[in-house]
Amino acid sequence: MVIYPSDLFKNEQNVKPIFGAIVYCGIAGVLDHTGIWLDDNTIVELDGNGLIKPISSQRFLAERSGKQIFIACDSLAQPLSCEIAA
């Protein structure tokens, strides 16, 4: 059984993703699916066939068990990002 950040840390703080932020969602309760945030409707992912492709945030969650997109942050709740990677 996997535990997601929202299960461990209950808080009211919402973090807005920024260009190049690392994002992820759950898959079947045992894996994470990661991507890089570009804008409100575009995430770049590495798909199961090894292709790097832009997809919508809705597609990023489709057919996954996770219902939320999480943003990787530092201890000050600042998104971890890299504009060069994006």
C-alpha positions in Angstrom: 0.0 0.0 0.0 1.4 3.3 -1.0 1.1 6.5 1.0 0.8 9.8 -0.9 2.0 13.1 0.5 -1.6 14.3 1.1 -2.1 11.2 3.3 0.9 12.1 5.5 0.9 15.9 5.6 -2.5 17.4 6.1 -2.3 21.1 5.5 -4.1 23.9 3.8 -1.2 25.0 1.7 -1.6 24.7 -2.0 1.4 25.0 -4.2 1.0 26.3 -7.8 3.3 24.6 -10.3 5.8 26.7 -12.2 7.4 26.1 -15.6 9.8 23.2 -15.3 8.4 21.8 -12.0 8.6 18.1 -11.3 5.1 16.7 -11.0 3.8 13.2 -10.3 0.7 11.1 -9.6 0.1 7.5 -8.4 -0.3 4.4 -10.4 -2.1 1.4 -8.9 -1.0 2.3 -5.4 2.6 1.1 -5.9 4.3 3.3 -8.5 4.6 6.9 -9.4 4.3 8.5 -12.8 6.4 11.7 -13.2 6.5 14.5 -15.6 7.7 18.1 -16.1 5.1 20.9 -15.9 5.1 23.4 -18.8 1.9 25.2 -18.4 -1.7 24.9 -17.1 -2.5 22.2 -19.7 0.8 20.7 -20.7 3.0 18.2 -19.0 5.9 16.4 -20.6 6.1 12.7 -19.8 8.1 9.6 -20.7 5.5 7.1 -21.8 5.6 3.3 -21.5 7.1 3.1 -25.0 10.1 5.3 -24.2 8.7 8.3 -26.0 9.0 11.8 -24.5 5.8 13.6 -25.3 3.6 16.6 -24.2 0.2 15.7 -22.9 -2.6 17.5 -21.1 -2.9 17.4 -17.3 -6.1 15.4 -17.7 -4.4 12.8 -19.8 -1.5 12.7 -17.3 -4.1 11.4 -14.7 -6.1 9.2 -17.1 -5.9 5.5 -16.4 -3.9 6.1 -13.2 -5.1 5.4 -9.7 -4.0 8.9 -8.6 -6.6 11.6 -8.7 -4.3 14.4 -7.9 -1.1 15.8 -9.4 1.6 16.4 -6.8 4.4 19.0 -7.1 7.8 18.1 -5.8 8.9 20.9 -3.4 11.7 21.9 -1.1 11.2 22.3 2.7 9.9 25.9 2.1 7.1 24.6 -0.2 8.9 26.1 -3.3 8.5 23.9 -6.4 11.6 22.0 -7.5 12.0 23.0 -11.1 14.5 23.3 -14.0 13.7 25.5 -17.0 16.4 23.8 -19.0 14.8 20.4 -18.5 11.5 21.8 -19.7 
